[in-house]
Amino acid sequence: GAKVWARDYIYYPASTLTMATSPVSESKRSEVGELRSLLRSPEVQRDPRRYLQAVQKVIACMTLGIDVSKLFSEMIMAGATQDPVQKKLVYLYLSNYAESNSELALLTVNTLQKDGQDRNPMVRGLALRSMCSLRIPNVLEYLREPLQAGLADRSAYVRKIAVLGIVKIFYIAPDFISELNLVDVLYQMLRDKDPQVVCNCISALNEILSEEGGMVVNTKIAHYLLNRLRDFSEWGQCQLLELLLRFHPSSEDEVFDMMNVLDDRLRHSNCGVVLGSIRLFLHLTEDMSNIQQDVYERIRTPLLTFLGSSSPELVYTCLQHVQLLLARQPDMFSSDYQTFFCRYNDPPYVKMKKLEVLTELCNIDNAQNVVEELGETATDVNVMVAGKAIQAISQIALCLSARANTCVDKLLSLLTMEIDHITSEALVAMTNILRKFDDMVEVILPQLPDDLTSISDPEGKAALIWILGEYGESLPNTPYILEEQVQSVGEESSSAIKLQLLTAVTKMFFKRPPECQEMLGRLLEHAIDEEGDMDVHDRGMLYYRLLKHDVKEAQRVICGQTKMVATENTVIPRLTLFPEFNTLSVMYGELSSSFITQESPYVLGAASTRQGAETYFEKAPETSSLKAGGGAGPSPQQSPRTTRQEKSSPDKADFLLDISPPKPNVPPPILLNPSASMTAGDFEKHWLSMPTNHEMQLQLQYVPPLKELERALASRFVMTMATSAPDQPVVKLFFYAQNVSTLHLFLVEANITIAEAKMAFSLKCEKPGQASAFIQHFLQTLMANNWLSQQQQ
């Protein structure tokens, strides 16, 4: 049999890896020592195949977490080869251990510089990537020429590596980026013929300029990228569509031109591209109410197309976005409600989401068909799906009073199936309907089950007991149905049933005393003397003392007016997710700030204050240059980036763009620290030492209760420090917040004039560039709760 040379984790045939050592010395030598001897062996070095396998063994050990940093010198020597596979492995090793061997790492510079001039673009790119990954400040002086050469290389692969290398260097030495004007170079490389190079440039600019709001998008850049959109891959198109959200067209004609260019992206086969295009359509027309209806009609068909996909994950994603769109445009899919009917092969999570959407789509015209479909879905083999369908029928009855009879008839028909979980859910649904429609009791009561023991689910049994207690006086056998349950109350484990039984029997006593007096006495005796559940015991004591004090007063307290069931309004919370359309926020149903914690440079801050960004593209015609038919058109010539002072210089005027600065962008959502805390002393100290950054007057629709205002702001991590007395004509409130990444503070004073419903807003922040992002965050909270007047919005 074949022998092996190695430890348990990697095996090589003895014919390929040999060591001229005795068995005794080999057993005493460490793994790293064995690898060093192997790499130094002249016999192994003369055989390229064995030498490569030795390097592979070193990388394998490194991958398993074994410290092989002591082999740094041997691996540097192994990098002097023409084999690209061996080079890649050696460079991977060097990148991993360069920081811990910074002095020896300098020995690799000559080899890397030499490989950076190789004829093979793969070798050039590999060498440049490895040099940028060393993460040693001492190597920066040797990186200048290779990096600049890589940015101008004839191979797109090398240029992509060079662009990403700029980001790696930025983490080590940001001043190096400024010294070489690499931000200017990246803007100029947006003209690159290779789409992936352009994508890398956009990513690099967003990271390097993150504290300034990321890459600036002016008119010429936006039009140029739009005309090249079709040249990019699906991922690249998604990246460009997200970038263009920062651009604000200057006229309606420009909006229409952009929409014409984007129109065919709505027919793309990739869902990400389609959703990105939809988000951009909505962004471009957010201030054009006259054409929003046409936009919703245009984006309806692509979404319906993806609902027919065979991928359940894709369908679920589409349903989540449909539900978000319905919050803003409720009748958008009313005529296509049948598309949302459950298919037999849909997974449960897709079926449940379709049921939610169907409930929102239901109206007077389609309610009959929707309820019939829900009735069919209620027999699904999945208990959760069946329960969700029955809840949907109840919700439709509560929202559409004109179709309540149809929903009740369907629920009664489900009761006849005598399937435990269906009966239970139907009874719970009927309790909600009866709370709103008392007149339905004459239809429902005669068809209720006569035997409580036939229902095993606690929720269903408790619901039936509630109905009998509220409306059962008209049924002759109601006391006897309840008495059967009272007799077995000692064996009942559900506290919900016991509590409901206590209330129901007591109410029935007030309506039919002779038949219920003895039964109520036994039940109260059990609750007070024998019951171990404290909730049941306390309720029993309460009812007993009320009855002992005054029967009529007890009846007034216990048989008070039934509270109507309220339908949950999820529209307003969902509308707050609209700025994060086509992100994970829509899937989770939460703002990104609640589940993402990031640190700079990945968090985009305030709008960019960088000057001269408009000079990265050569002068273009004043009219729109967008081409709906596609194609990039003639590539703009390069022009130097200038500062504000250079713009006024006569000798450089010919090189500048004759366009106005880009329209200020709406700052991206700011991420606040959910666990921020501050003492009153710290607040006063910072408040007195910081200048006021922004003041404004806000007109409110009405003055909300102070506690409600504090809760709304706290839910978005704006904490309350202090408030004045609420009965004053001018109420003062002080708030604070903290940026989760930079830890900069925001201090707010809000003076609300009660009589005029006006708020005087003053903001102080440690970093003025983040003021606009925080103000947007604060105003969004007021708008989400409909406190801000329409004129102010």
N, C-alpha and C positions, 0 to 999 in steps of 0.2 A: 504494500500500500504506500501511497504518497505520504511523505513526512511533512511536517509543518515547522516553521520558525516563527514564533510570535507568541504573544499572550492570548488570553481568551477572546479578546474583542476583535482582532484582525489576524487573519491567517494568510500566509504566502507560501507557495511551494518551496521546498528546500533547494530546488534546482535554480531558483531565481534570486534567492537571498541567502547568502552564506557569510559567515564570519570566521576568520582565522583565529579562533580562541578555543580554549579547552572548555569542556563541559563544566568544570568546577568554577572557573573564573566567570563564565557566562551566567551561572546561577547566582553569583554574588553581585553582579553588576546591575545597576538600576536600569530602568527602561530608558531614561534619557541618555545614560551612558552608552547603552547599546545602540541607540539611534545615532549618537555622535560618532561612534566607531564605524558604523555602517556608512554614514555620509563621508567620512574621511578615507574610507578604504579605496586605494588606487584601483583595485579590481572592480569595484562597483562603479567608480567614476568613469572607467573606460567603457562600460556597458550602458548606453543611454537608457535602455529599457529597465534595467535594474536600478539605475540612479533615479529614474522617474518614480518607480515603485517605493523607493526609500523616502522620497519627498512626500508621496501620497500617505505613507505611514505616519509621518510627522504631522500632516494636516489632520489625519484621522484622530491622532492623540489630542491635538489641539481642540478638535470638535467635541471630544468626550470630556473636556475640561481639565486635561492633564497639562501642567505647566511645562512647556517646552521652550521657554524663553532663553534658556541657556544655549540653545542651538542657533542663536542669531547669526553668529559668524559663519557657521557651516551653511546656513540657508542663503546668506548673501552670496557665497561662492556658487551655490546651486543655481542662482539666478542668471549666471553667465552661460546661457544656452540658447540655441536656436529653436528649441521645441516650445511652441506657444502654450501648450498645456502645462508644461513644467514652469514656464514663466508665470502663468496665472496663479498657480499654487504657491509659488515663492512670494509673489507680490501680495497674495492674501495673507500669508504669514507675516510679512513685513508690516503690513497695515495694522495688524492686530497687536504686534509687540513693539512697534516703533517708539511709543511713548515711554515704555519702561527701559528702552535701550537707546535713548536719544543720541548719545555720542556715536555709537556704532551705526545708527541709522544714516548718519551723514555719509557713510561709505557707500550707500546704495545710490547716492545722487548721480554719480557719474554713469552708472549702468542705466538708470532711469532716463537720464538726459540723452544717452546714446540711443536707447530704444524709442525715445520720443521723436527721433529722426528716421526711424525705420521706414522702409518702403511699404510695409504691410500696415494698412490703417488700423487693423485690429491690435497690432502690437503698439502702435503710437497711442491709441486710445487707452490701452491697458496701462501703459507707462504713465500717462498723464493722470489717470484716475488714481493710481497708486501713490504718485507724488502728492496729490491733493488730499489723500487719506492718511498721510503720515501723522498729521496733527502735531507737528513740531514747529514752533516759531522760528527755529534756526534755519529751517529749510526754505522759508519764504523768499529769501534773497535769490535762491536758485530757481524759484518757480516763475519769476517774472517773464522770462523769454519763452519757456515752454507753454505757459498759459496763454500768452498773447498769440503765439504761433498756432496753438490749438483752436483758438477762437476764429482764426482765419484759415484753418485747414481746408483742403479741398474735399475731404471726406465728411459727410454729415455725421457719421458715427463719432468722429473725433470732436466735432463742434458740440455735439450733445454732451459728451463727457466734460468738455471744457466749461460749458455753462453751469453744469452741476458742481463742478470744481470750485466755481466762484462762491457758491453757497457754503461749501465746506470751509473755505478760507475765511469767509465772513464770520464764522463762529470762533475762529482762532484769533484773527486780527482784523477787526472792522476798518481800521485806518488804512490797511493795505488796499481795500476796495476803493476807498476815496482817493488814495494816492494815484492809482492807475486809471481813475475815472471809469471803472468797470460798470457802474450803473448806466452811464451814457452808452457804453458799448452794448449792453444788453438791450436798451431801447432801440439802438440801431439794428441789432440782429433780429428784430421783429420782422424785418424784410426778408429773412433767410428763405431760400427756396424750399428747404425741407420743413414740412409741417411739425415734425417732432422737435426740431430745434426751436421753433417758435414757441411750442408748448413749454419746453424747458425754460425758455427765457421768461415767460409769464410767471411760472412757478418761482423762479429765482427772484424776480423783481418783487413779487408779493411777500416773500420771506425777508428779503433784505430791507424793504421799505415798509415792513409791517407796522411799525410804530407811527408811520405817517399815513396810514390808511391803505397801504399797498400800492400797486401800480396805478398810475394816472391814465385814464382813458379819455382822450379828447376826440374831436370830430373826425380828424383824419385817421387816427389809429382805429377808431370804431368802424369807419367805412372800409378801410383797407382789410381789416380782419374779417368783416362780413363778406366781402367779395371773395375771400379765400376760404370761406367756411367749408365748402365741399371738398377741398383738398385734404382735410384733416381726417384722422381716424375717428371712430365713434367717441373714444375717450377724449380726444382732442376737441371735438365739437362740443361736448359737454363742458369742457373747461372754458372754451371761448364764450359759450352762452352764459355761463355764470359770470365771467369777467364783464360782459356787456351790460350787466345789470347796474354797473356803476355809471353808465353813460346816460345822460339826459338829453334827448333831442331838443333842438332849439325851435322847431316849428312842427306843425301838423304834417306838412308835406314830407318832412324828413322822417316822421313816424311812419307814414304810409310807404315810403321807399324802403325802409328797414323791414317792415312787415311783408312787403312783396318779396324781398330777398329771402326771408325766413319761411315763407309759406310752404315751400316744398319740404322743409325739415319736419313739418307736421305729418308727413307721409313716410317718414323714415321707419325702418324696421326695428330700430333700437328704441326701447321705451325711455331710456335715459335722455336721448336726444329729443324725443317728442315732449317729455315733461319739461326739459330745459327750455325748449322753444315756447311752450305754453306759459311758463313763468315769465319769459321775456316779453311775450305778447301782453300779458297782464300788467307788467311793469311799464311798458311803453304807453299803454292806454289808461293808466290809473287816473289821470286827470281829464280824460275825454269821455265823459258819460254818454255822449251822443252816439258813440260807436261801440260801447262796451257790449251791448246786446249782440251785435254782429260778431264780436270776438268770441263770446261764449258759444254762439252757434257754430263758429268755425272750428273750435277746439273740441266740440262734442263728438264728432265722428271719429277722430283718432283714438279717443278714450274708449269709445264703444268697441272699436276694432280690437284693442288689447284685452278687453273683457272676454273675448272669444278665444284667447290664447290657451294652449294646452299646459302652460306652466302655471301651477297654482300660486307660486310666489309672485309672479308677475301680475296675476289677476288681483291678488290681495293688495299689492302696492297700488295698483290702479284704483281699486275700490276706496282705499284710504284717501287718495287725492280727489276722487269723485265726491266723497263725503265732505271734504273741506270746501270744494267748489259749491256744494249745495248750501253751505252756511251763508254764502254771499248771493247765490242765484238759485233759490229753492225750486223753481219750475224748469230748471235746465234740462233734466232728463225725464220729465213727466210723461212724455209721449213714448219713451223707450223703456218703460218700467218692466216689460217682459224680459228684457235682456238681463235683468238682475234676478230672475227666478233661479232657484238652486238646481244644479245638475246632479245626477245620481253619483257621478264620480268626483264631485268636489270634496276636498277635505273639510273637516268640521270647521276649522277657523275661517275658511272662505265662506262657507254657508252662513255662519253667524254674522259675518260682516255684510253679506248680501241682505240678510234679514234686517239689519240696522238701516241700510240704505233704502230698502223697500218701504220701511215704516215712514221714512222722511219723504219718499216720493208719492205716498198715497194721498189722493185727493177725492173729491166727490165723484168724479167721473170714473176713476179706475179702482175705487175701493172694493167693489164687488169681486172683481177678478183677483185683486191682491189678497183679500181675505180668503178666497177659495184656495189660492196657492199656499198661503200660510197654514191653512187647515191640512193640506196634504203634507206639508213639511213637518207638522206636529206629530206625525206618525213615524218620523225618522228613527232609525235604530239607535242613533246617538242620543242619549238622554239630554245632554246639554243643548243640542240643536233643537230637539223637540220643545224643551222648556223655553228657549229663546223665541221660537215661533209663536207659542201661546202668549208670551209676554208682548210680542209685537201686535197680536190681535187686540189685546187689552189697551195698548198704547194708541192704536188707531181709534178705538171706541172713545177714548178720553179726548183725543184731539179733534175728531170729526163727529160731532153730536148727531148729525143727520144719518150717519151710518152705524150708530150704536146698536140698533136692533139687529143689523146684519152680523155684527161681531158677537152679540150675545147668542144668537141662534147657532153660530158656528161653535162657540164654547160649549153650549148645551149638547150639541151633537157629539163633541169629544167626550163628554161625560158618559155617554152610552157605551163607549168602548170598554169601560171598566179596566183600563190599564192604569196601574197605580201611579206612576210618575205623571201621566197625562191628566188623570183626575185631580191630582194634587195641584199642579200648575193651573189648571182650569179654575179650581176653587179660589186660589189666590187671586187670579185675574178678575174673578167675579166680585171679590171683596172691594177691589179698586173701583170697578164700574159702579157698584151699588153706593159707594161713598159719593159719587157725583150724580148718579141717576137713580133717585129713590123709587121712581115709578116703575123701574125694571123688576122690582121685587115680586110682583104678581106673576111675572113670566118665569122667574128663576126658582122661586121657592118650591113649587110643586114637583120639580124635576131633580131636586137635590137627593143624594143618597139617604136612605132611612137608617142605615147602620154605620155608626162611627168605626166599628171594629173592622169594617171592610177597607178602611184607609190606613195604610201603615206609615205613610210619610208624615212626620210631625207638622210640617208647614201646612199641608193640605188639611189635616185634621183640625189644626188650630183655626184655619180659615173657615171651615164649616161650622165650628163652634161659635165663631164670631157672628156669622150670618144668622144662626139660630138665636143667639142672644139679642141681636139687634131687631130682627124681623120675624122671629119664630112664633110670636103670640098668635098668629092667624092659623098656624098648623096645630091640629088637635094632639098630635103625638110628640110635640117638641119636648115637653118635660120628661117624657119617658126615654127619649133618645139621650137626653143629658144625664138622666139618672143612671143609665147603664155605664156611662163614663165615670160618674161619681163613685159608683160601687167599686170600680177598678183603679181609682186614683192612687191608691197605695202602691200599685205595680207600675205606674206610669213614670218613665224616666225623664221625659221632656218637660223642662220648666215652662217653656212657651205654652204648651197645652194646659198645664195646671193654672197658669196665670189667666189664660183666656177662659178656662172653665169657671174660675172664680167669678170673673166679671159677667160671663154669660148667665150663670145660674142666679146671680144677684139681680141682674136686670130682669130676668124672667120672673123672679119672685115679686117684683113690683107690679108686673103685668098680670100674673096668675098666681096669687099668694097661696091659695089652698093646696095647689098641687106641688108647690116648690118649697114650702116652709120647712118641712122635715128634711128634705134633701139638702137645703142650704145649711141647716144646722149641722148636719153630719159633715158637710164639706168644710165649714168653718172650723169645726172641732179638729178635723184632721190637719188643716193648715196651721192651726195655732199650737196644737199639742204634739203632733207626730211628724210634721214636715221638716226635713233637713235643709231644704233650699231656703235661704234667708229672704230672697225676693218674694217667694210665695208666702212665707210666714208673715212678712211685714204687710203684704197686701191683705192677707186674711185678718190680721189684727186691725188694720185700718177700717175694713168693711164692718167688722164686728163692733168697733167702737162708734162708728157712724150710726149703725142701726140701733145700738143701745141708747145713743144720745137722742136721736130724732129720726124717725123713719122717713118723713117727708123731706127733711133736709138731706138725708142720705140719698134719696131718690134724685134730688136736684143735682147733687154732686156727681153721682155715679152715672146717671142717665143724661149727662149734659149733651149739648148739641154735637153731632158727629162732624168731625173735621173732614172737609173735602180733600181728596187726594190731589196733590200738585204734580203736574207734568214737569219733568226735568228739562231745563233749557240749557242745551249744550252748544248753542249757536255762538254766543258771545265768547266763551273760552276758545272755541275753535277758530274764530276770526283772528285771535291774537297770533295764530300760527301762520297766517297768510304771508308775512314777510319771509318765512322760512320754507316756502313751497319747494317741493322737490328735494327735501333733505330728510334726515332721520327724524327730525322733529315731528313730521307728519305721521310717520309710522308709530312713534311712541306716544303721540298726542300730548307732547310737552315741549316747551321751549328748550332750545339747546343749552341754555344756561343752567338748566336743572339736571342735566346728565353729562355735561362735558366740562372738564376743568383743564384748561390749557395754559401754557406759559409762553411768553414772548420768545422767539419771534413769530410764533404761529398764530397768535391772536392779532387780528387787524384792529388798529386803534382808531384814532380820529381821522378826519379827512386830511388828505395830504396837503402839506404846506410847502412842498418842494417847488421851487420856481424853475421856469424854463422847460417844463415837461412838454410844452407845445412845440418845441423846436426839433423834435426827433424825426419829423417827417417833412419832406420838402414841400414848397408851396404848391397848392393844388387849386383847381378852379373853385370859385365861390359856390357854384351850384353843386347839388349832391352828385357824387360819383358812384353811387351804389348801382350794381348791375344785377337785376333780378334774374338774368339768365346764367349767372355764375361767372367764374373766371376772375383772376386776380388783377387783370389789367396791367399796365406798365408799372414796374416796380419803382417807387420813389427813389430819388438819388439821396445819398447821404448828406447830412448837414451837421455841423458841430452843435453841441449842446451849449447854450449860453446862459449866463446869469442875468438878473434884472439890470445890473450895471451895463452889461455888454449890449443889451437891447438898445440903449440910448447912444451907443457909439456909432458915428456915421460910417466908419470904415468897415463895419461888420454888418451893416444893415442888409446888404444883398444876400446874406446867407440865412436870414431868418424867415420864419413863416409869417405871412401877413394875415394872421388870424388872431382872434381874441383868446384870452386864457380859457381853459376848459371850465365849463359850468361846475360850480361846487357840487360835489357828490353828497348824497345822504349818507352819513356815517353808518357803518355796519353795527349790528346790535352789540352793545357792550356786555361783558361778562362780569358780574359782581360776585363778591365773596358771600356765600350763604351763611357763613359762621362769623361774620364781622362783629366785633364788639368794641365798645369804647365807654370810658367813664365820663361823668359830667365834667370833671376837672380837665381831662385830655381834650374834650370837645371845646371847652372855653379857651384853652391854651391855643389850639389850632385855629379857632375862629378869630381870635384877636391877632394872630400872626400872619394870616393869609389874606391877600387882597380879594375883593369881589370880582369874579370873572364874568358874571352875566346877571342881568336883572330884566324882568319882564312882567307885564300885567296879563293875567289870564282871566277870561270871562267864563264863569261856570254856568251850566244849565240850572243847577240848584246846589245848595250847600249840603254835601253828604254828611251823615253822622260821623263824628270824629273817629270813633272806634272802627267803623267800616273803612274809612280812608286809611287808617293806620294798618289794618289787616291787608288791604289791597296792595299797599306799598311794601309791606313786609313779605308778601308772597313773591315779590320780585326783588327781594333782598335790599330794600331801602328801609333802614331801621329808624324807629322813632327814638329821639333823645329826650324831648320834653314837650309839653303842651300847656297852654294857659287854660283858665277856667272856660268851659264851653258856653257859659251864659254871658260872656262879654260881647260887646258889639264888634270887636275885632279880635279874632282868635289867632294866637301865635303858635306855630308848630316848628320844631327843629328836627331835621332828619340827618342821617349820615349813611354813607355807603363806602365800599372799598373795592377797587379793581382787583379781580381775583389773580391776575397775572403780575401786574406791576405794583400792587399793594398801595397805590395812590388813593388818597381819601377824597371824598366828595361831601361837602357840608352844605345843607340847604336850610334857609329860613323861609317859611311860607306864612304870610299874614292874610287871613281870610276875613273880608268885610261881609258880615252876615246879611245886612240889609240889601247890598248891591250884588251879592253872589260873585265877588271878585277876589282873586288870589294874587297877591304881590309875591313874586318868586325871586329869590336871591340865591346865587350859587357861588360857592368858593371851592376850588379844587387845587390840588398840589401840582397837577400837570395841566395847564390851560388847553393843550391840544386835545384833551379828552372831554372837554366841556360839552361840545355839541353832541357827542354820542350819549352822554348822560342825560342831557336835556331831552333828547328823543326818547330815551328809555323812560323818563319820568312822565312825559306827555302821553306815551302809549298806554301807560297805566290808567291815566285819567280818561282817555278815549275808550279804552276797553270796558270801562264801567259806565260809559255815557254821562260822565260828569262834565266834560269839556263842551262848551257851546259849539254849534256847527260852524259859526263864523270863525271861531278861533282855530278849528281844525283845518 
